[in-house]
Amino acid sequence: GDSVTQMEGPVTLSEEAFLTINCTYTATGYPSLFWYVQYPGEGLQLLLKATKADDKGSNKGFEATYRKETTSFHLEKGSVQVSDSAVYFCALDSSSGSARQLTFGSGTQLTVLP
Amino acid sequence: DAGVTQSPTHLIKTRGQQVTLRCSPKSGHDTVSWYQQALGQGPQFIFQYYEEEERQRGNFPDRFSGHQFPNYSSELNVNALLLGDSALYLCASSWRLAFYNEQFFGPGTRLTVL
């Protein structure tokens, strides 16, 4: 079945450092890919998405490129802020037939220190 | 425009009891999905409802059941609670005919089973 593998956390960075969170997936076909962010005590918020190979999703300085050849969707940000501290989840659209569901990775905890 | 709302925020139950969680979807959405997020893990798909019927179910036992009402709101019921049912339960809404499976999440209900 479909699955998502994220890099192990937690990740601790200093403010203005470069961020990469790795995500690879296994799926049939070419599913849409997503990054969600979860701030402490809150639900998940969609950060960005890419719907086909070579698409680049971007939002709030975060970027991720859909790489079909490596089945990857790594999240990057050039300069992180303390307010970026959260848990980040990579997900893929594992819909089949008329039902639509998301399959998530286990999440990566990011802490940014001032 | 109200987003996805869930109630209650927190709930404490004992083993063997039954619980009902509630969700109101984002305005304009007709599909509700439920996810279970254990501590330190990514959300796991429980099931999805639209047109008042269960359309897809993840790998969860029959103790987990649901309902969708004509106004698109939904309930998640869990019978014969086990300690392992302690988790954050997330509701996500979407529009069934949307081209991309973009789901909007509520803040969740934290269930603790003692």
Interface residues (C-beta under 8 A of the other chain):
Chain A: V4 S32 F34 Y36 G41 E42 G43 L44 Q45 L46 K49 T51 F89 A91 D93 S95 S96 G97 S98 A99 R100 Q101 L102 T103 F104 G105 S106 G107
Chain B: V4 T31 S33 Y35 G40 Q41 G42 P43 Q44 F45 Q48 R55 Q56 G58 L90 A92 S94 R96 Y100 N101 E102 Q103 F104 F105 G106 P107 G108
